[in-house]
């Protein structure tokens, strides 16, 4: 008589299936959904037209951010709106080169940030900024970048400083993965402010050119910032205005017949795992043959 498969393998325990409990099944299902959502938040392509299904991890902080910076929106919402506004202008990955002047802080290049979404969408990026987000590449850098545009193609540039928020909603702080305490964000902008407010002037250092620029540009604003009730928020707004002025100084439309799109604002690093937010402050399009057109009203339209 032939042995059954089970009796032929006596060392392998036989698993007897019993009835599972409904409560356990529900708990497992919820856990799987949560884990899948977390995996989506950090592992999915940011260029997809999808919305985060777990964006309320820190609803209190989101509320604080929107009170501090009216007009702020989640990066995935901004990304969809930017695409919607630019689509009629025939600005698409195949005919566009993308550059960004943002702070080199690694948290600005994580999934869930508008900078990462735009980089993924356009396929590559020309980095224009250093610490603080100013376009340190200058006129020469922009000229080199724009010379790489496809024939009769377009240029899109994202620019601006950033600010972090701690899990407790403190502006200018960010709790990085692996650290037990929050650190400054943007550290370079805050350091420049502290240097300006110190009793002894900080001399320019030829080996610290980015910080020299930030300190010198922010110095005229520091007294006003110090008198503010919202120092960190006002400081990053002042930094934005200086970066915006520099962007307008170095860009041009001499690269061809294509359009130049400028998207400026403040990149907001939200506490994990809440996706990044962004405050749009400038959105325009221009070309060698057309005057600048303000696209910000279309972007902010619901």
PyMOL commands that set and color helices and strands:
alter all, ss='L'
color gray80, all
select helices_A, chain A and resi 5-8+22-43+59-68+75-87+93-95+106-109+114-122+131-133+138-146+187-197+209-226+231-250+296-300
alter helices_A, ss='H'
color red, helices_A
select strands_A, chain A and resi 73-74+96-101+126-127+154-159+162-164+173-174+183-184+259-269+277-287+290-294
alter strands_A, ss='S'
color yellow, strands_A
deselect
rebuild
show_as cartoon
